[in-house]
Amino acid sequence: MKYIVILGDGMADEPIPELGGKTPMQAAQTPYMDRLARLGRSGMLHTVPEGYAPGSEIANLGVLGYDVAEVFEGRGSLEAASMGVPIEPNEMAMRCNLITIENGKIKNHSAGHISNDEAHELIAFLNQELGGERVQFFPGVSYRHLLKMKGGNKALECTPPHDVPGVAFDHVLIRPECTEAEGTATFLNDLTLRSQRLLAKHPINIRRMREGKDPANSIWLWSPGYRPEMPTLLEKYGFRRGTVISAVDLIKGIGIYAGLQSVNVEGATGLYDTNYEGKASAAIAALKSDDFVFLHVEASDEAGHEGDVSLKVQTIEYLDKRIVGPILEEVSGWSEPVTIAVLPDHPTPCHLRTHTRAAVPFVIYNPEKKPDSVETFDEFSAHEGEYGTLTGDQFMERLLGHE
């Protein structure tokens, strides 16, 4: 048996009046995911343990069956693994967003989804102006970048920028959680303020504003941690070989620490215009040699953060038609059976424009098991599924057929 998990980041939502009281998952035309629901078994999954914010880092670790309290060390260190940036024992890594601040408030967490080329030039500029022996900046994808700091204390209260659109930035700067972390917090907040002065005058931002685009006029530092120690999925579940496919460094990093090989797909953007067909083809190719594939698509989460209901519906339909459909059709004819699971990692309700910790729907189609009575895939139908509501590593256990 082979296994593939197809994860639509932030796909789950809440009923929306303009959709007639339906969620985007209910409103979207998803014949292939509904087919999986008819052929498989459904349920709900709590991906975020109590005491943790519902970030994608926590939720995806939860989906893969990890004990977050034991293995989580912040987004920065996970993304560093994807970027090939080593984290030494005396170093701390943090996510470094490029964001837009307008009238003293956080307008968005993505600098208007700035391009890679523009972002890389700005990060190189910041590293030249603000980097040195103590800190370094490393470029990632679009607005998502990395800061590495020597001797930093991770006992910091940080606010993800996508959680606070419209909030005054100086109300949500980094706060120390203990006296020992005060120096780190002061140093990092000073970096943020200095970045604002430097970025305001940069030619890229002057040009973006002239073109009516949001400027990348501040960094935003959050999710600090050290190098994580975590068992691989091969060790946990006995897979011989596995692959992770994502446009997002965070997910690639989780996969790398989980012992999976990361496959880069040309044209994978992390947005609605990502190369869906390329991801599906890469997943099919990986399944021919691997036991396990984790295929992650970011687009629905970004639509939720933008509060764009119609775009979120479209991204769900794209996931169904351009990824789930081709994979299901291909593997259905294989001599070795393939178990297919589809789920979000967390909800990203359009009206909130941020993540929530509510349980998410999932479906698992194992061609060797009898289906339950569920016929559509959405947040409400899955409640009626045979698996009920799961927590911890129970999703991975059910994926593997351990009832």
Buried (B, 14 or more C-beta within 10 A) or exposed (E): EBBBBBBBBBBBBBBBEEBEEBBBBBBBEBEBBBBBBBBBBBBBBBBBBEEBBBBBBBBBBBBBBBBBEEBBBBBBBBBBBBBEBEBEEEBBBBBBBBBBBEEEBBBBBBBBBBBEEBBBBBBBBBBEBBBEEEBBBBBBBBBBBBBBBEEBBBBBEBBBBBBBBEBEBEEBBBEBBEEEBBEBBEBBBEBBEBBBEBBBEBEBBEEBEEEEBBBBBBBBBBBBBBBBEBBBBBEBBEBEEBBBBBBBBBBBBBBBBBBBBBBEBEEBBBBBEBBBEBBBBBBBBBBEEBBBBBBBBBBBBBBBBBBBBEBBBBBBBBBBBBBBBBBBEBBEEEEEEBBBBBBBBBBBBBEBBBBBBBBBBBBBBBBEBEBBEBEBBBBBBBBBBBBEEBBBBBBBBBBBEEE
